[in-house]
Amino acid sequence: MAKGSAEAPDCGSRREEKGFFTERDRPSGAQQTSAGREDLPDARRSLEARQAELERLAAALRDSEAPHREQALERCQERFDQAPVPLFTLTRSGLIGSANLAGARLLGVARSGLIGLPFSVFLTQDTAPVLAAQLRQDFEERHSFSCEVAIRGNGRPTFPARIDAASATSAECSIAVQDLSAYQAHRAQAFSESRYRQLFESAKDGLLILEAERGIISDVNQAAVLLLGHSREELLGRRLYEIGFFSGPGSEQEVLAELDRRGELRYQALPLCTRDGRHLFVDFVGCSYQVEGIRVIQCDLRDVTSRKRAEEALAKSEEQWRTIVHNINEYVYSVRFENGVASSIYHSPKCLEITGYTPEEYYRDPLLWFAMIHDEDRALVNEFLGHILAGKSHPPIRHRIRHKDGSERWLLNNCAVQRLEGEEAGIARLDGFIMDITELKLAEDNIFFLAHHDPLTRLPNRSTLYARIDQVISVAQKANRSMALLFLDIDGFKQINDTLGHDVGDRLLQSVAQRLTECTRPCDIVSRLGGDEFVIVLWDCGVEETTSVAEQIIAGFSLEGSSAVINASIGVSLYPQDGRDYLTLLKNADLAMYQAKKAGGKGFHFYTKRLNELAHERFTIETDLRRALERGEFVLYYQPKVNIVTGEFSGMEALIRWQHPVRGLVAPESFIGIAEESGLLTPISKWIIDSVCRQLKSWRDQGIQASSAINLSASFFQHADFEATIEKALLQTGIPPESLELELTEATIMSDPQQVLGSMAAMKALGLQLSIDDFGIGYSSLSYLKKLPVDKLKIDQSFIRNIAKDTDNMAVVRAVLNIGRSMQLKVIAEGVENASQLAWLQAEGGEEAQGFYFSRPLPAQGMTALLKRGKRAFAASVSTH
Ligand SMILES: Nc1nc2c(ncn2[C@@H]2O[C@H](COP(=O)(O)O[C@H]3[C@@H](O)[C@H](n4cnc5c(=O)[nH]c(N)nc54)O[C@@H]3COP(=O)(O)O)[C@@H](O)[C@H]2O)c(=O)[nH]1
């Protein structure tokens, strides 16, 4: 070292005082480190070898002679100079005491220029203090140390270096400097490779590295092994087509050529069957690059089977949804809201049929929908949308739109809102469906119409009348107005229906409805209650106006295709005097109509209080009648029929009387009609038949061979029990059928000619006598009369009453007598009250008569007495003149 010191530039001693650090600066506890010993063995060994050499030389110097000492020093100096490791000696101040050749090369400064320079000038600012601290500690504690610094070599960039210092002597310490540039580069590369391998192996995607030249797999990661189901060994050296990619070597070649040309290739959802039979879909990304001059292909395989399956499921569900939406009858739509602006995102094809506009037209104009809403329904739709957009639920609404073709359509509109949550809370979408309910609405309207109207005449029906008239009455009450209720019933409608057929009856009802509508104003109500009953409500009409309307109505209805003139009867009640509610007005108008009917029809009658009294009376009679039969209050009177030629009994007529507990003996005219209308005449008729037969039997039992006529009403003649009742009575009493005579009026026969004719034939077949009562006042034609199985005509008493004075009556009676003769029918004149009537009849050739002149109707007991007078009881009566 002395030699080195001698060779060192004199600047060394010059800079001693301004050295690296001074005694004062020397640290007290610097640590020795052995870090990097194994990393840098050469430098350390070299340094340790020099240290050992120096120690050996020192020992030799102590023990040897001078010549040997010189030689040793030279050898030592040479080894120091030629050592491959950059070596330096540093003074306590950190000045360079000596440097070997490698050291001078490292720092890029001639050795002579280095001596005396602080070593720190070659260090970066941040690492210089590191070395200074270590040196202080080294000189203090005489320990070796190692540290890493950054050297700013002359003419080369800063490079990392490691300094190994031997234990310092009192004056100097030796350091070996190792350039770490190459080492660190190597270490970086090793780190990079390890990191790459780690990344390669831990990648989730399967990675295959191919030698591009031969197309064979040269590396695979674990993910690829798991994905493909092949072991790593099976994969290495194989080609892509051999592990299931691409259809074969040709196809693979094409793919690799394309990859080569473009540098990168991507395939999405390639189907792949793995070695263990799994069917997968993988996204394939191939890219080609050079590694150390060799071209490789990296294949990235990502298992997208779940995604693919989900996509397929989604596509399938979308397809199903589309199929459903395209085939349902509803028009489905979806509108998106973005920043408060609506835009159409879906309109199913059905929109064209329902609205006339194509989906494209909706996409172009988001407000098209609103434009077609019917003006009257716009408020309803706005309210509906307001509810929906506010997030409230609302049932579907029905509204109208104007179809593109101009027609009006009824729609059922239902929709729901899809909302965004969180910060961007608000409406995202409006989804809805629309159904064309035009036909349904029409059907509903029709059903509603039919529920409230009569289908035949299309007039309001009973329930509608009821609802409307209540409103009319309420308005009339508030406005202090009058109104009239007209109850109309077609005269003889049943006969028209029965004789001319129901089609004709229907047409008649329709023409009546039309006529009533024509005769009234729009503010009036015309309705059909049912059957041939109509109700007309005339608003703000008194007696005068109502009379005028009623006269127009009853002027007569002509029936299309028929010459018959049809008449009607009308009853009128007035609000408020005849009633303040519908039912009272209707009841009173009905009473008045009944009165009009009783007056012969073809007329109208205003309701009067008297009608009500009569109705009340009638009601009382009806109530009493219901109890009369069971209380045995009916009795039979008998009026004789007389042969006016011989004066002999020719028969008798049974006539009913009601022995009323309060009213006394009530004549049949006061109750027969009521009994018939209330359905009580059937049991009463059965009682009459039974009683007459029993009386005849009683007389027979007394040796009197009598016969009797019975009056039969139309209702009982048509009753299902009629024939059986007669047969049973004959059977039970055993009287001969020919002792019983049935009197039917022309009206009875005409009420249902077919059925009555059948019953008459049956009675005739049984052996009963049949006669037409009140003959002459009806409308029997001769041709019709010929068909009837009757034995006798009974001239109505109205013709006999004024026979002496009334030439018309004479003519009628003569005519009936002639008819009888020509048709070989017996003729009896009833209502003979005096001798002149009898004489006239006798003069005209009449054979039989009945009347007060001979006898009033007698109770059975009286008749028994009369009968006992013998055959010629009336001989004196017939020969008085
Ligand atoms: N269905 C039934 N109808 C019956 C029955 N009994 C009677 N009647 C019908 O009631 C009407 C009135 O009958 P009545 O009060 O009994 O009157 C009868 C005679 O009393 C009356 N008559 C007879 N002779 C004269 C006379 O000279 N002058 C006169 N003013 N009246 C007279 O005529 C009635 C009998 O008429 P008719 O039946 O047409 O022969 C009457 O229509 C009865 O038919 C019954 O049981 N069932």
The ligand as a MOL file (V3000), in Angstrom:
LIG
                    3D

  0  0  0     0  0            999 V3000
M  V30 BEGIN CTAB
M  V30 COUNTS 47 52 0 0 0
M  V30 BEGIN ATOM
M  V30 1 N -171.2680 -18.8080 -17.9090 0
M  V30 2 C -172.4120 -18.6620 -17.2900 0
M  V30 3 N -173.1960 -17.6340 -17.5340 0
M  V30 4 C -174.3750 -17.5490 -16.9200 0
M  V30 5 C -174.7830 -18.4610 -16.0240 0
M  V30 6 N -175.9700 -18.1080 -15.5750 0
M  V30 7 C -176.2780 -16.9950 -16.1700 0
M  V30 8 N -175.3080 -16.6620 -16.9890 0
M  V30 9 C -175.2590 -15.5440 -17.8640 0
M  V30 10 O -175.4460 -14.4030 -17.1550 0
M  V30 11 C -176.1470 -13.4740 -17.9450 0
M  V30 12 C -177.3070 -12.9920 -17.1630 0
M  V30 13 O -178.0350 -14.0920 -16.7740 0
M  V30 14 P -179.3170 -13.9320 -15.8800 0
M  V30 15 O -179.2010 -12.7550 -15.0400 0
M  V30 16 O -179.5310 -15.2250 -15.3030 0
M  V30 17 O -180.3280 -13.6320 -16.9700 0
M  V30 18 C -180.8680 -14.6600 -17.7000 0
M  V30 19 C -182.3700 -14.5740 -17.6770 0
M  V30 20 O -182.8240 -14.2550 -16.4380 0
M  V30 21 C -182.6070 -13.5130 -18.6660 0
M  V30 22 N -183.9760 -13.5840 -19.1970 0
M  V30 23 C -184.6650 -14.6250 -19.5610 0
M  V30 24 N -185.9150 -14.2770 -20.0480 0
M  V30 25 C -185.9330 -12.9390 -19.9890 0
M  V30 26 C -186.8520 -11.9980 -20.3300 0
M  V30 27 O -187.9990 -12.2810 -20.7820 0
M  V30 28 N -186.5810 -10.6990 -20.1160 0
M  V30 29 C -185.3170 -10.3100 -19.5800 0
M  V30 30 N -185.1310 -9.0610 -19.4000 0
M  V30 31 N -184.4600 -11.2070 -19.2740 0
M  V30 32 C -184.6960 -12.4950 -19.4540 0
M  V30 33 O -181.7150 -13.7820 -19.7080 0
M  V30 34 C -180.5560 -14.4010 -19.1560 0
M  V30 35 C -180.3030 -15.6520 -19.8760 0
M  V30 36 O -179.6670 -15.2960 -21.0510 0
M  V30 37 P -179.0000 -16.4080 -21.9320 0
M  V30 38 O -177.9580 -17.0530 -21.1280 0
M  V30 39 O -178.4340 -15.6850 -23.1050 0
M  V30 40 O -180.0140 -17.3310 -22.2640 0
M  V30 41 C -176.5620 -14.1900 -19.1770 0
M  V30 42 O -175.7810 -13.8310 -20.2720 0
M  V30 43 C -176.3670 -15.5960 -18.8450 0
M  V30 44 O -175.9680 -16.3760 -19.9770 0
M  V30 45 C -173.9720 -19.5950 -15.7770 0
M  V30 46 O -174.3040 -20.4670 -15.0100 0
M  V30 47 N -172.8070 -19.6630 -16.4260 0
M  V30 END ATOM
M  V30 BEGIN BOND
M  V30 1 1 1 2
M  V30 2 2 2 3
M  V30 3 1 2 47
M  V30 4 1 3 4
M  V30 5 2 4 5
M  V30 6 1 4 8
M  V30 7 1 5 6
M  V30 8 1 5 45
M  V30 9 2 6 7
M  V30 10 1 7 8
M  V30 11 1 8 9
M  V30 12 1 9 10
M  V30 13 1 9 43
M  V30 14 1 10 11
M  V30 15 1 11 12
M  V30 16 1 11 41
M  V30 17 1 12 13
M  V30 18 1 13 14
M  V30 19 2 14 15
M  V30 20 1 14 16
M  V30 21 1 14 17
M  V30 22 1 17 18
M  V30 23 1 18 19
M  V30 24 1 18 34
M  V30 25 1 19 20
M  V30 26 1 19 21
M  V30 27 1 21 22
M  V30 28 1 21 33
M  V30 29 1 22 23
M  V30 30 1 22 32
M  V30 31 2 23 24
M  V30 32 1 24 25
M  V30 33 1 25 26
M  V30 34 2 25 32
M  V30 35 2 26 27
M  V30 36 1 26 28
M  V30 37 1 28 29
M  V30 38 1 29 30
M  V30 39 2 29 31
M  V30 40 1 31 32
M  V30 41 1 33 34
M  V30 42 1 34 35
M  V30 43 1 35 36
M  V30 44 1 36 37
M  V30 45 2 37 38
M  V30 46 1 37 39
M  V30 47 1 37 40
M  V30 48 1 41 42
M  V30 49 1 41 43
M  V30 50 1 43 44
M  V30 51 2 45 46
M  V30 52 1 45 47
M  V30 END BOND
M  V30 END CTAB
M  END
